[in-house]
Amino acid sequence: MEMIQVQSNAISAVGYEASTQKLKIKFHQGHSYDFCHVPLSVYQSFIKAPSKGAFYDSHIKDRYQC
């Protein structure tokens, strides 16, 4: 999965695999987490969000467990 760098105080990079709907998020602290069954529309909104951390907290965190 290709990871892309993002501008965020909390998140350093994200990756998305459309065929499996898997999202990977890497945090500046060094941890990375996988999320499953994430719709493409959620990923696209996440990438466009002005605050990646706020979007993560509101729309991804504690959802889409693998």
C-alpha positions in Angstrom: 0.0 0.0 0.0 1.4 3.4 -1.0 1.5 5.9 1.8 1.2 9.6 1.2 2.4 12.3 3.5 -0.2 14.7 4.9 -0.2 18.0 6.6 -1.3 17.4 10.2 -0.1 17.9 13.7 -1.1 14.3 14.6 -1.0 12.2 11.4 2.1 11.8 9.3 0.9 9.6 6.4 -2.2 7.7 5.1 -2.7 4.9 2.6 -5.8 3.5 1.0 -6.4 0.3 -0.9 -9.6 0.7 -2.9 -9.9 -3.0 -3.8 -10.0 -4.0 -0.1 -11.3 -0.7 1.3 -8.4 -0.8 3.8 -7.2 2.5 5.2 -3.8 2.8 7.0 -3.0 5.8 9.2 0.5 6.5 10.5 0.8 9.0 13.4 3.8 11.2 14.2 4.2 9.3 17.4 5.2 6.3 15.3 2.1 4.1 15.7 0.1 3.0 12.6 -3.4 1.6 12.5 -5.4 -0.3 9.9 -9.1 0.3 9.3 -11.2 -2.0 7.2 -14.3 -1.6 5.0 -13.7 2.2 4.8 -15.7 3.6 1.9 -13.8 5.5 -0.8 -15.9 8.6 -0.1 -14.7 8.6 3.5 -11.1 8.3 2.4 -11.5 11.1 -0.1 -13.2 13.4 2.5 -10.4 12.6 4.9 -7.7 13.6 2.4 -9.5 16.9 1.7 -10.3 17.7 5.3 -8.5 20.9 6.6 -7.9 19.1 9.9 -7.0 15.5 9.5 -6.9 14.9 13.2 -10.4 16.3 13.7 -11.8 14.3 10.8 -10.1 11.2 12.2 -11.7 11.7 15.6 -15.2 12.4 14.1 -15.4 9.9 11.3 -12.8 7.2 11.6 -11.7 6.6 15.2 -13.5 3.6 16.8 -15.1 2.7 13.5 -14.1 0.4 10.7 -12.3 -2.2 12.9 -10.6 -5.0 11.0 
